[in-house]
Amino acid sequence: MGIERMHSANYFRKRAALFRAKAGNAKRASTKGALREAAKNYADLARRAEQIQTTRR
């Protein structure tokens, strides 16, 4: 069972937005890149969680 089954798509979207905001406030390029990558991963999880919810209906 993957993590995308444990939380809603909305949960992951909020986490992605949080990490994008943190990236916007980061000063170092490497930190910004890492935070943006984390945001991208959360956005991907949101899409997967949404797909799971759609197929269950």
C-alpha positions as CSV (number, residue, x, y, z in Angstrom):
1,M,0.0,0.0,0.0
2,G,1.5,3.3,-1.1
3,I,1.4,6.6,0.8
4,E,-1.0,8.0,-1.7
5,R,-3.7,5.7,-0.4
6,M,-3.2,7.0,3.2
7,H,-4.0,10.7,2.5
8,S,-6.3,12.6,0.3
9,A,-5.2,14.4,-2.9
10,N,-6.0,17.7,-1.1
11,Y,-3.5,16.9,1.7
12,F,-0.7,16.4,-0.9
13,R,-1.7,19.6,-2.8
14,K,-1.4,21.6,0.5
15,R,2.0,20.1,1.2
16,A,3.2,20.9,-2.4
17,A,2.0,24.5,-1.9
18,L,3.9,24.7,1.4
19,F,7.1,23.5,-0.1
20,R,6.8,25.9,-3.1
21,A,6.4,28.8,-0.6
22,K,9.4,27.6,1.3
23,A,11.4,27.4,-1.9
24,G,10.4,31.0,-2.7
25,N,11.8,32.1,0.6
26,A,15.1,30.2,0.4
27,K,18.3,32.0,-0.3
28,R,20.5,29.3,-1.6
29,A,19.9,27.9,-5.1
30,S,20.6,24.3,-3.9
31,T,18.0,24.7,-1.2
32,K,15.5,26.2,-3.6
33,G,16.0,23.3,-6.0
34,A,15.6,20.7,-3.3
35,L,12.4,22.3,-2.0
36,R,11.0,22.6,-5.5
37,E,11.7,18.9,-6.1
38,A,9.9,18.0,-2.9
39,A,6.9,20.2,-4.1
40,K,6.9,18.4,-7.4
41,N,6.9,15.0,-5.6
42,Y,4.0,16.0,-3.5
43,A,2.1,17.2,-6.6
44,D,2.7,13.8,-8.2
45,L,1.4,12.1,-5.1
46,A,-1.7,14.3,-5.3
47,R,-2.3,13.2,-8.9
48,R,-1.8,9.5,-7.9
49,A,-4.2,9.8,-4.9
50,E,-6.8,11.4,-7.2
51,Q,-6.5,8.6,-9.7
52,I,-6.9,6.0,-6.9
53,Q,-10.1,7.8,-5.7
54,T,-11.4,8.0,-9.2
55,T,-10.9,4.3,-9.9
56,R,-12.5,3.3,-6.6
57,R,-15.8,5.0,-7.4
